[in-house]
Amino acid sequence: MSNKRRGSGELFPTDTPIPPERMFGREQEIAGVVRSLAGGGNLIIAGPRRTGKTSVCDAALERLRDEGCYVAAVDLFRLADAADLAEALVLATIANRGPLARLAHTARRAGRRLADAAVLTATARAHAELGEDLEIAFRPGLASEDPDRYLTYALELPQRIAGADGRRLVLFFDEFQEISAVRRPFGDPDRLTKRMRAIFQRSPGVSFLFAGSVEHLMRDLFAPTERALSQFGTFHPLPPIPPEDWEQGITGRLAEDGCKIESAALERLIASGQGHPRVTMLIARWTHESSLIEATRQITDTHVSAGIRAAQLSDLPKHEQTLARIRSLGRHAQRVAVRVARGSQLSRGLNSKIASDTLHALRDAGIIEQHTPRQWQVTDPLLRNFLADLDHDD
């Protein structure tokens, strides 16, 4: 066995979506997503941030690509406006045609200098097949001249390519709740979703996958009968990763560094993550880091204790920023958030309307979620611990 140790962040990545080959569990969920989308279904996956949605969706898209489907993905959280969305969607869609994607890359780099006869001929041929508005793929910024026109074209393009090539195309919208964000980055949400519904239901060669990290906004977009996207797709829940999958995954990952972990320590590590994928991975990462500091490959409960403390401290700046955001939500927001974290009575000493409005403001900020009509929870266990430990008159 080599004396060179593996890096903790390499064994337990926490800051980016997990590559399919490095995921723990989720095989059944990925297979179900693939089966439904390949068969022409549409799916909605909603849940808090950093709980594995994007990793599952990315793994499903990779598998669908391997099975011969075209795939395209856009992350609405990273896009500024409707013009950005139109351009990103067109580029993601034509990426399924390698030569066309390379042509667009060449044209975008050349800009006004584009003069090569072969490139000009290929560009003209692409316009003839897929429409003149394909020009937004070749000219950065063009979509901003008429965002409505080019976004309509971008939404229609997946079906054009799917139909022309005889391939099913799976289109993935990540952070789809941004459609209805307060700042309305993509225009009027009702108008946009009506346009989407009209186009999507005329796209038989395209399957749609929507993911969002603010569950109540996703449900508001797809559940009420008066919404344009009502019943356009099925909600696909992601259940917690079973403890046995965590046990197998963490044990196997530690073994890559020649480490063994005591059974009681492993049980405590998994329990401390409270079913939250990112938090569990973060605690495992810092637990392994503790073993590196002590230059040991035998991991005990002491290392897990150190891992839990280090995980809490590593997220402290983020928690402090969240606390500042909570305080900006109103006079009683911190008190209510602390009560949710502690599981104590939420409305004691507060007017019932004020308590309800504060809970909904915290929910809209993505800090808490409602699991049942009377049960609220801080979704991130480390943030929950941070809030529960605050000194506050409860």
C-alpha positions as CSV (number, residue, x, y, z in Angstrom):
1,M,0.0,0.0,0.0
2,S,1.4,3.4,-1.0
3,N,2.2,5.8,1.8
4,K,0.8,8.7,-0.2
5,R,-2.6,9.7,1.1
6,R,-5.6,10.7,-1.0
7,G,-7.1,14.1,-0.6
8,S,-10.3,14.4,1.5
9,G,-12.0,16.7,-1.1
10,E,-11.1,14.2,-3.8
11,L,-12.7,11.3,-1.9
12,F,-15.8,13.3,-0.7
13,P,-16.5,16.2,-3.1
14,T,-19.1,18.7,-1.8
15,D,-18.9,21.8,-3.9
16,T,-20.0,20.6,-7.4
17,P,-22.5,18.0,-8.7
18,I,-21.2,14.5,-8.1
19,P,-20.1,12.6,-11.3
20,P,-22.3,9.5,-11.9
21,E,-19.5,7.1,-11.1
22,R,-18.9,8.7,-7.7
23,M,-22.5,8.8,-6.5
24,F,-23.7,6.9,-3.5
25,G,-27.0,5.0,-4.0
26,R,-29.5,6.7,-6.4
27,E,-29.3,3.9,-8.9
28,Q,-33.0,3.2,-8.8
29,E,-33.8,6.9,-9.0
30,I,-31.5,7.4,-12.0
31,A,-32.9,4.4,-13.8
32,G,-36.5,5.6,-13.2
33,V,-35.7,9.0,-14.6
34,V,-34.1,7.5,-17.6
35,R,-36.9,5.1,-18.2
36,S,-39.6,7.8,-18.0
37,L,-37.8,10.4,-20.2
38,A,-36.7,7.8,-22.8
39,G,-40.3,6.7,-23.1
40,G,-41.6,10.3,-23.8
41,G,-42.6,11.3,-20.3
42,N,-41.9,14.6,-18.6
43,L,-40.7,14.9,-15.1
44,I,-40.4,17.5,-12.3
45,I,-37.8,17.1,-9.5
46,A,-38.1,19.5,-6.6
47,G,-36.2,19.7,-3.4
48,P,-33.8,21.9,-1.4
49,R,-30.4,22.9,-2.8
50,R,-27.5,20.6,-2.4
51,T,-29.6,17.5,-1.9
52,G,-28.5,15.7,-5.1
53,K,-31.1,16.8,-7.7
54,T,-28.6,18.1,-10.3
55,S,-26.3,15.1,-9.8
56,V,-29.2,12.7,-10.4
57,C,-30.4,14.6,-13.5
58,D,-26.9,14.9,-14.9
59,A,-26.4,11.1,-14.4
60,A,-29.7,10.4,-16.2
61,L,-28.8,12.7,-19.1
62,E,-25.4,11.0,-19.5
63,R,-27.1,7.6,-19.6
64,L,-29.7,8.8,-22.1
65,R,-27.0,10.1,-24.3
66,D,-25.3,6.7,-24.2
67,E,-28.6,5.2,-25.2
68,G,-28.8,7.3,-28.3
69,C,-30.9,10.3,-27.2
70,Y,-30.0,13.9,-27.8
71,V,-29.8,15.9,-24.6
72,A,-29.7,19.6,-23.8
73,A,-29.5,21.4,-20.4
74,V,-29.8,25.0,-19.3
75,D,-29.4,26.3,-15.7
76,L,-31.8,29.3,-15.3
77,F,-30.0,30.4,-12.1
78,R,-27.0,31.3,-14.2
79,L,-28.9,33.3,-16.9
80,A,-29.7,37.0,-16.7
81,D,-32.7,37.4,-18.9
82,A,-34.8,36.0,-21.8
83,A,-32.1,36.8,-24.4
84,D,-29.5,34.9,-22.4
85,L,-31.9,32.0,-22.1
86,A,-32.6,31.9,-25.8
87,E,-28.9,31.9,-26.7
88,A,-28.0,29.3,-24.1
89,L,-30.9,27.0,-25.2
90,V,-29.9,27.2,-28.9
91,L,-26.3,26.5,-28.2
92,A,-27.2,23.6,-25.9
93,T,-29.5,22.1,-28.5
94,I,-27.2,22.3,-31.5
95,A,-24.4,20.8,-29.4
96,N,-26.0,17.5,-30.3
97,R,-24.9,18.1,-33.9
98,G,-21.1,18.2,-33.6
99,P,-20.3,19.8,-36.9
100,L,-23.0,22.5,-36.4
101,A,-21.7,23.2,-32.9
102,R,-18.2,23.5,-34.1
103,L,-19.4,25.8,-36.9
104,A,-21.1,28.0,-34.3
105,H,-18.0,28.1,-32.2
106,T,-15.9,29.1,-35.2
107,A,-18.3,31.8,-36.2
108,R,-18.6,33.3,-32.7
109,R,-14.8,33.5,-32.4
110,A,-14.4,35.0,-35.9
111,G,-17.2,37.6,-35.5
112,R,-17.1,40.2,-38.3
113,R,-13.9,38.6,-39.6
114,L,-15.9,35.6,-40.8
115,A,-15.1,35.3,-44.5
116,D,-14.1,31.7,-45.2
117,A,-16.2,30.5,-48.1
118,A,-16.7,27.0,-46.7
119,V,-17.9,28.4,-43.3
120,L,-20.2,30.8,-45.0
121,T,-21.7,28.0,-47.1
122,A,-22.2,25.7,-44.1
123,T,-23.8,28.6,-42.2
124,A,-26.2,29.2,-45.0
125,R,-27.1,25.5,-45.2
126,A,-27.8,25.4,-41.5
127,H,-30.1,28.5,-41.8
128,A,-32.0,26.8,-44.6
129,E,-32.6,23.7,-42.6
130,L,-33.3,25.2,-39.1
131,G,-34.4,28.7,-39.9
132,E,-32.9,32.1,-40.2
133,D,-33.2,32.8,-36.4
134,L,-30.4,30.2,-35.9
135,E,-28.2,33.2,-36.5
136,I,-28.2,33.8,-32.7
137,A,-25.9,30.8,-32.4
138,F,-23.4,32.5,-34.6
139,R,-23.7,36.1,-33.4
140,P,-23.3,36.7,-29.6
141,G,-25.8,39.3,-28.3
142,L,-28.1,39.1,-31.3
143,A,-30.9,37.7,-29.1
144,S,-31.0,40.9,-27.1
145,E,-32.4,42.8,-30.1
146,D,-35.7,40.9,-30.0
147,P,-35.8,38.5,-26.9
148,D,-39.3,37.4,-27.5
149,R,-38.8,36.4,-31.0
150,Y,-35.5,34.5,-30.4
151,L,-36.8,32.8,-27.2
152,T,-39.8,31.4,-29.1
153,Y,-37.3,30.1,-31.8
154,A,-35.1,28.6,-29.1
155,L,-38.0,26.8,-27.5
156,E,-39.1,25.4,-30.8
157,L,-35.6,24.3,-32.0
158,P,-35.4,21.1,-29.9
159,Q,-38.4,19.6,-31.8
160,R,-37.0,20.8,-35.1
161,I,-33.7,18.9,-34.5
162,A,-35.4,15.9,-32.9
163,G,-37.8,15.6,-35.9
164,A,-35.1,16.2,-38.5
165,D,-32.7,13.6,-37.1
166,G,-35.2,11.1,-35.9
167,R,-33.8,11.2,-32.3
168,R,-35.6,11.8,-29.0
169,L,-34.2,14.9,-27.4
170,V,-34.3,15.4,-23.6
171,L,-34.4,19.0,-22.5
172,F,-33.3,19.7,-18.9
173,F,-34.2,23.0,-17.2
174,D,-32.4,23.3,-13.9
175,E,-33.5,25.8,-11.2
176,F,-36.8,26.2,-13.2
177,Q,-38.4,28.2,-10.3
178,E,-36.4,31.2,-11.5
179,I,-39.1,31.6,-14.1
180,S,-41.3,33.0,-11.4
181,A,-38.7,34.9,-9.4
182,V,-39.7,38.2,-8.0
183,R,-37.4,40.1,-10.3
184,R,-39.0,38.4,-13.3
185,P,-35.7,37.9,-15.2
186,F,-37.4,36.2,-18.2
187,G,-40.4,38.4,-18.4
188,D,-44.0,37.9,-17.2
189,P,-44.1,34.3,-15.8
190,D,-47.7,33.6,-16.8
191,R,-47.1,34.8,-20.3
192,L,-43.9,32.8,-20.6
193,T,-45.3,29.6,-19.2
194,K,-48.3,29.8,-21.6
195,R,-45.9,30.1,-24.5
196,M,-43.9,27.2,-23.2
197,R,-47.0,25.0,-22.8
198,A,-48.1,25.9,-26.4
199,I,-44.7,25.0,-27.8
200,F,-43.9,22.0,-25.6
201,Q,-47.2,20.2,-26.3
202,R,-46.4,20.4,-30.0
203,S,-43.0,18.8,-29.4
204,P,-43.6,15.1,-29.5
205,G,-40.0,14.3,-30.1
206,V,-38.9,16.1,-26.9
207,S,-39.0,15.0,-23.3
208,F,-38.8,17.7,-20.6
209,L,-37.0,17.5,-17.2
210,F,-37.6,20.3,-14.8
211,A,-35.6,20.6,-11.5
212,G,-36.0,23.3,-8.9
213,S,-34.6,24.0,-5.4
214,V,-37.6,25.9,-4.0
215,E,-40.2,23.2,-3.8
216,H,-43.3,25.3,-3.1
217,L,-42.5,27.5,-6.2
218,M,-42.2,24.4,-8.3
219,R,-45.5,23.1,-7.1
220,D,-47.1,26.4,-7.7
221,L,-45.9,26.3,-11.3
222,F,-47.0,22.8,-12.1
223,A,-49.8,21.8,-9.7
224,P,-52.7,24.4,-9.7
225,T,-55.2,23.8,-12.5
226,E,-55.1,27.5,-13.5
227,R,-51.4,27.4,-14.2
228,A,-50.3,27.0,-17.8
229,L,-48.0,24.1,-17.0
230,S,-50.5,22.3,-14.8
231,Q,-50.0,18.5,-15.0
232,F,-47.3,19.0,-17.7
233,G,-45.2,16.3,-16.2
234,T,-45.1,14.1,-13.1
235,F,-43.4,15.0,-9.8
236,H,-40.6,12.6,-9.2
237,P,-39.5,12.6,-5.6
238,L,-36.0,11.8,-4.5
239,P,-36.2,9.7,-1.3
240,P,-33.4,9.8,1.2
241,I,-30.3,7.7,0.4
242,P,-30.7,4.6,2.6
243,P,-28.2,4.2,5.5
244,E,-26.9,0.9,4.0
245,D,-26.0,2.8,0.8
246,W,-24.2,5.4,2.8
247,E,-22.4,2.7,4.7
248,Q,-21.2,1.0,1.6
249,G,-20.3,4.2,-0.2
250,I,-18.4,5.8,2.7
251,T,-16.6,2.6,3.6
252,G,-15.6,2.1,-0.1
253,R,-14.4,5.6,-0.5
254,L,-12.3,5.5,2.7
255,A,-10.8,2.2,1.5
256,E,-9.4,4.0,-1.6
257,D,-7.1,5.7,0.9
258,G,-6.5,2.4,2.8
259,C,-8.7,3.6,5.7
260,K,-11.0,1.6,7.9
261,I,-13.7,3.1,10.0
262,E,-15.2,1.6,13.2
263,S,-18.8,0.6,12.9
264,A,-20.1,2.8,15.7
265,A,-18.2,5.8,14.2
266,L,-19.6,5.2,10.8
267,E,-23.1,4.9,12.2
268,R,-22.6,8.3,14.0
269,L,-21.3,9.9,10.9
270,I,-24.3,8.9,8.8
271,A,-26.7,9.9,11.6
272,S,-25.1,13.3,11.9
273,G,-25.8,14.0,8.2
274,Q,-29.5,13.6,8.9
275,G,-30.1,12.3,5.4
276,H,-28.8,15.4,3.7
277,P,-26.4,14.3,0.9
278,R,-24.1,17.4,0.9
279,V,-23.9,17.6,4.7
280,T,-23.1,13.9,5.1
281,M,-20.4,14.2,2.5
282,L,-19.0,17.3,4.2
283,I,-18.8,15.5,7.5
284,A,-17.2,12.5,5.9
285,R,-14.7,14.8,4.2
286,W,-13.6,16.5,7.4
287,T,-13.6,13.2,9.3
288,H,-11.1,11.9,6.7
289,E,-9.1,15.1,7.0
290,S,-8.8,14.5,10.7
291,S,-7.3,11.1,10.0
292,L,-4.7,12.8,7.7
293,I,-3.8,15.2,10.5
294,E,-3.1,12.3,12.8
295,A,-1.4,10.3,10.1
296,T,-3.7,7.3,10.8
297,R,-5.8,5.1,8.6
298,Q,-7.9,3.8,11.5
299,I,-10.9,6.1,11.8
300,T,-12.7,6.3,15.2
301,D,-15.5,8.2,16.9
302,T,-12.9,10.9,17.8
303,H,-12.3,11.6,14.2
304,V,-16.0,11.8,13.5
305,S,-16.4,14.3,16.3
306,A,-13.7,16.4,14.8
307,G,-15.3,16.0,11.4
308,I,-18.7,17.3,12.7
309,R,-17.1,20.3,14.4
310,A,-15.0,21.1,11.3
311,A,-18.0,20.8,9.0
312,Q,-20.0,23.2,11.1
313,L,-17.1,25.7,11.2
314,S,-16.5,25.4,7.4
315,D,-20.0,26.5,6.7
316,L,-20.0,29.3,9.4
317,P,-19.5,32.2,6.9
318,K,-22.4,31.0,4.9
319,H,-24.6,30.6,8.0
320,E,-23.7,34.1,9.1
321,Q,-24.8,35.5,5.7
322,T,-28.0,33.5,5.9
323,L,-28.6,34.9,9.4
324,A,-28.2,38.5,8.0
325,R,-30.7,37.6,5.3
326,I,-33.1,36.2,7.9
327,R,-32.9,39.4,9.9
328,S,-33.8,41.4,6.8
329,L,-37.0,39.6,6.4
330,G,-38.7,41.3,9.4
331,R,-38.6,42.0,13.1
332,H,-39.6,38.5,14.1
333,A,-37.9,36.4,11.4
334,Q,-34.9,35.4,13.6
335,R,-37.1,34.4,16.5
336,V,-39.3,32.2,14.2
337,A,-36.3,30.7,12.4
338,V,-34.7,29.7,15.7
339,R,-38.0,28.2,16.9
340,V,-38.2,26.1,13.7
341,A,-34.6,25.0,14.2
342,R,-35.3,24.0,17.8
343,G,-38.7,22.4,17.1
344,S,-40.4,24.6,19.6
345,Q,-43.8,26.3,19.5
346,L,-43.7,28.7,16.6
347,S,-46.4,31.2,17.4
348,R,-46.0,31.7,21.1
349,G,-46.3,35.4,21.9
350,L,-46.9,36.3,18.3
351,N,-50.0,37.3,16.4
352,S,-51.0,34.3,14.3
353,K,-50.9,36.3,11.1
354,I,-47.5,37.7,11.9
355,A,-46.2,34.2,12.6
356,S,-47.7,32.8,9.4
357,D,-46.4,35.7,7.3
358,T,-42.9,35.2,8.8
359,L,-42.9,31.5,8.1
360,H,-43.9,32.1,4.5
361,A,-41.2,34.8,4.1
362,L,-38.6,32.3,5.4
363,R,-39.9,29.7,3.1
364,D,-39.8,32.0,0.1
365,A,-36.2,32.8,1.0
366,G,-35.4,29.0,0.7
367,I,-34.4,28.8,4.4
368,I,-37.2,26.5,5.6
369,E,-39.7,24.1,4.0
370,Q,-43.1,22.9,5.0
371,H,-43.3,19.1,5.2
372,T,-46.8,18.8,6.6
373,P,-49.5,21.5,7.2
374,R,-48.1,22.0,10.7
375,Q,-44.5,20.9,10.4
376,W,-41.7,23.2,9.2
377,Q,-38.0,22.4,9.0
378,V,-34.7,24.1,8.3
379,T,-33.6,22.1,5.3
380,D,-29.8,22.2,5.9
381,P,-28.9,20.3,9.1
382,L,-25.8,22.4,9.7
383,L,-27.8,25.6,9.4
384,R,-30.4,24.1,11.7
385,N,-27.7,23.5,14.3
386,F,-26.3,27.0,13.9
387,L,-29.7,28.6,14.4
388,A,-30.6,26.3,17.3
389,D,-27.5,27.4,19.2
390,L,-28.1,31.1,18.8
391,D,-28.8,33.0,22.0
392,H,-32.3,34.3,21.6
393,D,-35.3,35.0,23.8
394,D,-37.5,32.0,22.9
